[in-house]
Amino acid sequence: MIFPATPSQTVGPYFAIGLPWPEGPFAVAPGTPGSIRIRGTVRDGTGTPIPDHLIETWQADPAGRFADMHGHGGGSELPGFRGFARCGAEDGDGTYEILTVKPGRVPEAGGRLQAPHIDVSLFARGLLRRVVTRIYFADEWQANAEDPILTLVPAGRRQTLLAAPDDGGYRFDIWVQGPAARETVFFDL
């Protein structure tokens, strides 16, 4: 071998070029009755905001129904509900904000009701694959206590999945690494 192996490198991220979404951070249209904002900061293990990230969210509407984005019928009856949002920036300040509605409860495969939650995919600098988590709501304590997924998470780590009420909306910070009490729980899918 003439030349030594070079270390692997991630290419990009090129979120603004490769992953545009016309509706961006709006799972519902602005002005939708009952809409809320969920905002937060994506941080690394030292607490430094990660400026180049992309967040995708997917959720049910307040009635527990999903968007019918392909016109097959039977989806959400909430006007303008998309259930999907995407936001991020390559040169941002590490923050994100989505406009949505609080989701209703949906059944899991065995029929048990899940607590209101939003599924989240995070793409960021240094990640070779997306990481997946959920946003649960701290003010849904009874539903959270019964949730078949949340109850699988060790009790000392569950708070990393709870969005706290904040200024008429909710705050949900994502810590990619860090102490167990702070690092966001990610799911292996």
ChimeraX commands (.cxc) that place a marker at each C-alpha (Angstrom):
marker #1 position 0.00,0.00,0.00 radius 0.5
marker #1 position 1.50,3.31,-1.06 radius 0.5
marker #1 position -0.79,5.63,0.90 radius 0.5
marker #1 position -2.24,5.11,4.39 radius 0.5
marker #1 position -6.00,4.98,4.88 radius 0.5
marker #1 position -7.66,8.30,5.57 radius 0.5
marker #1 position -10.28,8.76,8.28 radius 0.5
marker #1 position -13.90,8.64,7.23 radius 0.5
marker #1 position -15.69,11.96,6.97 radius 0.5
marker #1 position -19.30,12.99,6.87 radius 0.5
marker #1 position -20.27,15.01,3.84 radius 0.5
marker #1 position -22.50,17.98,4.38 radius 0.5
marker #1 position -24.90,18.54,5.91 radius 0.5
marker #1 position -26.72,20.08,2.98 radius 0.5
marker #1 position -30.16,20.40,4.52 radius 0.5
marker #1 position -31.14,23.59,2.71 radius 0.5
marker #1 position -30.21,22.08,-0.65 radius 0.5
marker #1 position -31.37,18.49,-0.33 radius 0.5
marker #1 position -34.37,18.51,1.96 radius 0.5
marker #1 position -36.63,21.47,1.28 radius 0.5
marker #1 position -40.24,21.23,2.47 radius 0.5
marker #1 position -42.56,23.99,1.23 radius 0.5
marker #1 position -44.54,24.18,4.50 radius 0.5
marker #1 position -41.38,24.07,6.60 radius 0.5
marker #1 position -42.07,24.15,10.34 radius 0.5
marker #1 position -45.87,24.30,9.97 radius 0.5
marker #1 position -47.69,21.04,10.78 radius 0.5
marker #1 position -50.79,23.26,10.68 radius 0.5
marker #1 position -51.42,26.52,8.91 radius 0.5
marker #1 position -50.81,29.71,10.88 radius 0.5
marker #1 position -54.03,30.82,12.58 radius 0.5
marker #1 position -55.35,27.26,13.05 radius 0.5
marker #1 position -57.57,27.20,16.16 radius 0.5
marker #1 position -55.77,25.51,19.05 radius 0.5
marker #1 position -52.34,25.79,17.44 radius 0.5
marker #1 position -49.29,25.76,19.69 radius 0.5
marker #1 position -45.60,26.40,19.21 radius 0.5
marker #1 position -42.97,23.92,20.32 radius 0.5
marker #1 position -39.52,25.41,20.51 radius 0.5
marker #1 position -36.17,24.33,21.79 radius 0.5
marker #1 position -32.44,24.08,21.21 radius 0.5
marker #1 position -30.44,21.14,19.88 radius 0.5
marker #1 position -27.28,20.78,21.99 radius 0.5
marker #1 position -24.16,18.63,22.01 radius 0.5
marker #1 position -22.68,16.95,25.09 radius 0.5
marker #1 position -21.07,20.16,26.36 radius 0.5
marker #1 position -24.30,22.14,26.05 radius 0.5
marker #1 position -23.17,23.99,22.94 radius 0.5
marker #1 position -25.99,24.58,20.44 radius 0.5
marker #1 position -25.63,22.58,17.22 radius 0.5
marker #1 position -26.11,25.14,14.44 radius 0.5
marker #1 position -26.54,22.71,11.54 radius 0.5
marker #1 position -29.42,20.36,12.23 radius 0.5
marker #1 position -32.73,19.35,10.74 radius 0.5
marker #1 position -35.78,18.19,12.70 radius 0.5
marker #1 position -38.76,16.36,11.23 radius 0.5
marker #1 position -41.92,15.78,13.22 radius 0.5
marker #1 position -44.91,13.51,12.58 radius 0.5
marker #1 position -48.04,13.32,14.69 radius 0.5
marker #1 position -51.79,12.77,14.98 radius 0.5
marker #1 position -54.33,15.58,15.26 radius 0.5
marker #1 position -56.24,16.33,18.52 radius 0.5
marker #1 position -58.74,13.57,17.65 radius 0.5
marker #1 position -55.94,11.00,17.29 radius 0.5
marker #1 position -56.17,10.88,13.49 radius 0.5
marker #1 position -53.30,11.27,11.05 radius 0.5
marker #1 position -53.12,13.45,7.96 radius 0.5
marker #1 position -54.17,11.94,4.67 radius 0.5
marker #1 position -51.51,13.56,2.56 radius 0.5
marker #1 position -52.27,11.44,-0.52 radius 0.5
marker #1 position -56.07,11.79,-0.74 radius 0.5
marker #1 position -57.03,8.26,0.24 radius 0.5
marker #1 position -59.75,9.37,2.68 radius 0.5
marker #1 position -60.19,8.64,6.35 radius 0.5
marker #1 position -57.57,11.05,7.62 radius 0.5
marker #1 position -57.76,14.05,9.90 radius 0.5
marker #1 position -60.77,16.31,9.60 radius 0.5
marker #1 position -58.88,19.33,10.95 radius 0.5
marker #1 position -58.64,21.80,8.05 radius 0.5
marker #1 position -55.06,22.34,6.92 radius 0.5
marker #1 position -53.61,19.66,9.21 radius 0.5
marker #1 position -50.49,18.13,7.67 radius 0.5
marker #1 position -49.13,16.36,10.73 radius 0.5
marker #1 position -45.61,16.73,9.33 radius 0.5
marker #1 position -43.15,19.56,9.86 radius 0.5
marker #1 position -39.50,20.04,8.95 radius 0.5
marker #1 position -37.17,22.75,10.16 radius 0.5
marker #1 position -33.49,23.38,10.47 radius 0.5
marker #1 position -30.66,25.46,9.17 radius 0.5
marker #1 position -27.06,24.91,8.20 radius 0.5
marker #1 position -25.92,28.16,9.77 radius 0.5
marker #1 position -28.48,28.53,12.53 radius 0.5
marker #1 position -28.15,29.17,16.23 radius 0.5
marker #1 position -29.19,25.66,17.28 radius 0.5
marker #1 position -32.83,26.56,17.89 radius 0.5
marker #1 position -35.96,25.24,16.24 radius 0.5
marker #1 position -39.66,26.02,16.38 radius 0.5
marker #1 position -42.67,24.21,14.94 radius 0.5
marker #1 position -46.29,25.28,14.76 radius 0.5
marker #1 position -48.68,22.43,15.43 radius 0.5
marker #1 position -51.62,21.28,17.54 radius 0.5
marker #1 position -51.46,19.06,20.60 radius 0.5
marker #1 position -51.99,15.50,19.38 radius 0.5
marker #1 position -54.65,13.15,20.70 radius 0.5
marker #1 position -54.11,9.65,21.97 radius 0.5
marker #1 position -53.59,6.87,19.43 radius 0.5
marker #1 position -53.56,3.10,19.99 radius 0.5
marker #1 position -50.37,1.08,19.80 radius 0.5
marker #1 position -50.28,-2.27,17.97 radius 0.5
marker #1 position -51.79,-4.12,20.96 radius 0.5
marker #1 position -54.65,-1.62,21.27 radius 0.5
marker #1 position -53.46,0.23,24.38 radius 0.5
marker #1 position -53.71,3.99,24.10 radius 0.5
marker #1 position -50.48,5.95,23.87 radius 0.5
marker #1 position -50.10,9.32,25.54 radius 0.5
marker #1 position -50.23,12.36,23.27 radius 0.5
marker #1 position -46.83,12.54,21.59 radius 0.5
marker #1 position -44.98,13.77,18.53 radius 0.5
marker #1 position -42.44,11.57,16.74 radius 0.5
marker #1 position -39.15,13.37,16.03 radius 0.5
marker #1 position -36.28,12.57,13.67 radius 0.5
marker #1 position -33.07,14.55,14.10 radius 0.5
marker #1 position -30.34,14.88,11.50 radius 0.5
marker #1 position -27.22,16.82,12.49 radius 0.5
marker #1 position -23.54,17.38,12.04 radius 0.5
marker #1 position -21.58,14.33,13.13 radius 0.5
marker #1 position -24.52,11.93,12.88 radius 0.5
marker #1 position -24.21,9.32,10.16 radius 0.5
marker #1 position -27.85,8.29,10.64 radius 0.5
marker #1 position -30.86,10.09,11.98 radius 0.5
marker #1 position -31.77,9.64,15.62 radius 0.5
marker #1 position -35.39,9.22,16.66 radius 0.5
marker #1 position -37.13,10.39,19.80 radius 0.5
marker #1 position -40.58,11.49,20.96 radius 0.5
marker #1 position -42.00,14.61,22.48 radius 0.5
marker #1 position -44.45,13.87,25.30 radius 0.5
marker #1 position -46.20,16.64,27.23 radius 0.5
marker #1 position -45.41,17.21,30.91 radius 0.5
marker #1 position -49.00,18.32,31.60 radius 0.5
marker #1 position -50.39,14.93,30.46 radius 0.5
marker #1 position -49.21,13.10,33.57 radius 0.5
marker #1 position -52.05,10.53,33.70 radius 0.5
marker #1 position -51.73,9.57,30.02 radius 0.5
marker #1 position -47.92,9.51,30.34 radius 0.5
marker #1 position -48.18,7.09,33.30 radius 0.5
marker #1 position -50.16,4.68,31.08 radius 0.5
marker #1 position -48.15,5.03,27.86 radius 0.5
marker #1 position -46.79,1.62,26.74 radius 0.5
marker #1 position -43.63,3.15,25.23 radius 0.5
marker #1 position -42.82,5.82,27.81 radius 0.5
marker #1 position -43.15,3.31,30.66 radius 0.5
marker #1 position -40.36,1.23,29.05 radius 0.5
marker #1 position -37.93,4.13,29.57 radius 0.5
marker #1 position -36.17,4.06,32.96 radius 0.5
marker #1 position -37.95,6.43,35.36 radius 0.5
marker #1 position -34.86,8.61,35.81 radius 0.5
marker #1 position -34.65,9.25,32.05 radius 0.5
marker #1 position -38.32,9.94,31.21 radius 0.5
marker #1 position -38.06,13.68,31.89 radius 0.5
marker #1 position -35.79,13.98,28.82 radius 0.5
marker #1 position -38.87,13.20,26.70 radius 0.5
marker #1 position -41.22,15.72,28.33 radius 0.5
marker #1 position -41.97,19.11,26.79 radius 0.5
marker #1 position -42.63,21.70,29.48 radius 0.5
marker #1 position -45.33,24.37,29.14 radius 0.5
marker #1 position -43.61,27.62,28.14 radius 0.5
marker #1 position -45.01,31.00,27.11 radius 0.5
marker #1 position -48.27,29.66,25.67 radius 0.5
marker #1 position -46.55,26.73,23.98 radius 0.5
marker #1 position -44.01,24.12,24.99 radius 0.5
marker #1 position -40.24,23.89,25.30 radius 0.5
marker #1 position -38.37,20.75,24.31 radius 0.5
marker #1 position -34.57,20.87,24.21 radius 0.5
marker #1 position -32.71,17.99,22.57 radius 0.5
marker #1 position -29.35,16.94,24.02 radius 0.5
marker #1 position -27.53,14.65,21.58 radius 0.5
marker #1 position -25.07,13.60,24.30 radius 0.5
marker #1 position -24.38,14.30,27.92 radius 0.5
marker #1 position -25.09,13.05,31.41 radius 0.5
marker #1 position -27.93,10.49,31.55 radius 0.5
marker #1 position -30.15,12.92,33.45 radius 0.5
marker #1 position -29.90,15.38,30.54 radius 0.5
marker #1 position -29.18,13.39,27.36 radius 0.5
marker #1 position -32.38,12.90,25.37 radius 0.5
marker #1 position -33.59,9.31,25.10 radius 0.5
marker #1 position -33.37,8.08,21.51 radius 0.5
marker #1 position -35.13,4.98,20.23 radius 0.5
marker #1 position -33.48,2.20,18.24 radius 0.5
marker #1 position -35.70,1.64,15.22 radius 0.5
marker link #1:1,2 radius 0.2
marker link #1:2,3 radius 0.2
marker link #1:3,4 radius 0.2
marker link #1:4,5 radius 0.2
marker link #1:5,6 radius 0.2
marker link #1:6,7 radius 0.2
marker link #1:7,8 radius 0.2
marker link #1:8,9 radius 0.2
marker link #1:9,10 radius 0.2
marker link #1:10,11 radius 0.2
marker link #1:11,12 radius 0.2
marker link #1:12,13 radius 0.2
marker link #1:13,14 radius 0.2
marker link #1:14,15 radius 0.2
marker link #1:15,16 radius 0.2
marker link #1:16,17 radius 0.2
marker link #1:17,18 radius 0.2
marker link #1:18,19 radius 0.2
marker link #1:19,20 radius 0.2
marker link #1:20,21 radius 0.2
marker link #1:21,22 radius 0.2
marker link #1:22,23 radius 0.2
marker link #1:23,24 radius 0.2
marker link #1:24,25 radius 0.2
marker link #1:25,26 radius 0.2
marker link #1:26,27 radius 0.2
marker link #1:27,28 radius 0.2
marker link #1:28,29 radius 0.2
marker link #1:29,30 radius 0.2
marker link #1:30,31 radius 0.2
marker link #1:31,32 radius 0.2
marker link #1:32,33 radius 0.2
marker link #1:33,34 radius 0.2
marker link #1:34,35 radius 0.2
marker link #1:35,36 radius 0.2
marker link #1:36,37 radius 0.2
marker link #1:37,38 radius 0.2
marker link #1:38,39 radius 0.2
marker link #1:39,40 radius 0.2
marker link #1:40,41 radius 0.2
marker link #1:41,42 radius 0.2
marker link #1:42,43 radius 0.2
marker link #1:43,44 radius 0.2
marker link #1:44,45 radius 0.2
marker link #1:45,46 radius 0.2
marker link #1:46,47 radius 0.2
marker link #1:47,48 radius 0.2
marker link #1:48,49 radius 0.2
marker link #1:49,50 radius 0.2
marker link #1:50,51 radius 0.2
marker link #1:51,52 radius 0.2
marker link #1:52,53 radius 0.2
marker link #1:53,54 radius 0.2
marker link #1:54,55 radius 0.2
marker link #1:55,56 radius 0.2
marker link #1:56,57 radius 0.2
marker link #1:57,58 radius 0.2
marker link #1:58,59 radius 0.2
marker link #1:59,60 radius 0.2
marker link #1:60,61 radius 0.2
marker link #1:61,62 radius 0.2
marker link #1:62,63 radius 0.2
marker link #1:63,64 radius 0.2
marker link #1:64,65 radius 0.2
marker link #1:65,66 radius 0.2
marker link #1:66,67 radius 0.2
marker link #1:67,68 radius 0.2
marker link #1:68,69 radius 0.2
marker link #1:69,70 radius 0.2
marker link #1:70,71 radius 0.2
marker link #1:71,72 radius 0.2
marker link #1:72,73 radius 0.2
marker link #1:73,74 radius 0.2
marker link #1:74,75 radius 0.2
marker link #1:75,76 radius 0.2
marker link #1:76,77 radius 0.2
marker link #1:77,78 radius 0.2
marker link #1:78,79 radius 0.2
marker link #1:79,80 radius 0.2
marker link #1:80,81 radius 0.2
marker link #1:81,82 radius 0.2
marker link #1:82,83 radius 0.2
marker link #1:83,84 radius 0.2
marker link #1:84,85 radius 0.2
marker link #1:85,86 radius 0.2
marker link #1:86,87 radius 0.2
marker link #1:87,88 radius 0.2
marker link #1:88,89 radius 0.2
marker link #1:89,90 radius 0.2
marker link #1:90,91 radius 0.2
marker link #1:91,92 radius 0.2
marker link #1:92,93 radius 0.2
marker link #1:93,94 radius 0.2
marker link #1:94,95 radius 0.2
marker link #1:95,96 radius 0.2
marker link #1:96,97 radius 0.2
marker link #1:97,98 radius 0.2
marker link #1:98,99 radius 0.2
marker link #1:99,100 radius 0.2
marker link #1:100,101 radius 0.2
marker link #1:101,102 radius 0.2
marker link #1:102,103 radius 0.2
marker link #1:103,104 radius 0.2
marker link #1:104,105 radius 0.2
marker link #1:105,106 radius 0.2
marker link #1:106,107 radius 0.2
marker link #1:107,108 radius 0.2
marker link #1:108,109 radius 0.2
marker link #1:109,110 radius 0.2
marker link #1:110,111 radius 0.2
marker link #1:111,112 radius 0.2
marker link #1:112,113 radius 0.2
marker link #1:113,114 radius 0.2
marker link #1:114,115 radius 0.2
marker link #1:115,116 radius 0.2
marker link #1:116,117 radius 0.2
marker link #1:117,118 radius 0.2
marker link #1:118,119 radius 0.2
marker link #1:119,120 radius 0.2
marker link #1:120,121 radius 0.2
marker link #1:121,122 radius 0.2
marker link #1:122,123 radius 0.2
marker link #1:123,124 radius 0.2
marker link #1:124,125 radius 0.2
marker link #1:125,126 radius 0.2
marker link #1:126,127 radius 0.2
marker link #1:127,128 radius 0.2
marker link #1:128,129 radius 0.2
marker link #1:129,130 radius 0.2
marker link #1:130,131 radius 0.2
marker link #1:131,132 radius 0.2
marker link #1:132,133 radius 0.2
marker link #1:133,134 radius 0.2
marker link #1:134,135 radius 0.2
marker link #1:135,136 radius 0.2
marker link #1:136,137 radius 0.2
marker link #1:137,138 radius 0.2
marker link #1:138,139 radius 0.2
marker link #1:139,140 radius 0.2
marker link #1:140,141 radius 0.2
marker link #1:141,142 radius 0.2
marker link #1:142,143 radius 0.2
marker link #1:143,144 radius 0.2
marker link #1:144,145 radius 0.2
marker link #1:145,146 radius 0.2
marker link #1:146,147 radius 0.2
marker link #1:147,148 radius 0.2
marker link #1:148,149 radius 0.2
marker link #1:149,150 radius 0.2
marker link #1:150,151 radius 0.2
marker link #1:151,152 radius 0.2
marker link #1:152,153 radius 0.2
marker link #1:153,154 radius 0.2
marker link #1:154,155 radius 0.2
marker link #1:155,156 radius 0.2
marker link #1:156,157 radius 0.2
marker link #1:157,158 radius 0.2
marker link #1:158,159 radius 0.2
marker link #1:159,160 radius 0.2
marker link #1:160,161 radius 0.2
marker link #1:161,162 radius 0.2
marker link #1:162,163 radius 0.2
marker link #1:163,164 radius 0.2
marker link #1:164,165 radius 0.2
marker link #1:165,166 radius 0.2
marker link #1:166,167 radius 0.2
marker link #1:167,168 radius 0.2
marker link #1:168,169 radius 0.2
marker link #1:169,170 radius 0.2
marker link #1:170,171 radius 0.2
marker link #1:171,172 radius 0.2
marker link #1:172,173 radius 0.2
marker link #1:173,174 radius 0.2
marker link #1:174,175 radius 0.2
marker link #1:175,176 radius 0.2
marker link #1:176,177 radius 0.2
marker link #1:177,178 radius 0.2
marker link #1:178,179 radius 0.2
marker link #1:179,180 radius 0.2
marker link #1:180,181 radius 0.2
marker link #1:181,182 radius 0.2
marker link #1:182,183 radius 0.2
marker link #1:183,184 radius 0.2
marker link #1:184,185 radius 0.2
marker link #1:185,186 radius 0.2
marker link #1:186,187 radius 0.2
marker link #1:187,188 radius 0.2
marker link #1:188,189 radius 0.2
view
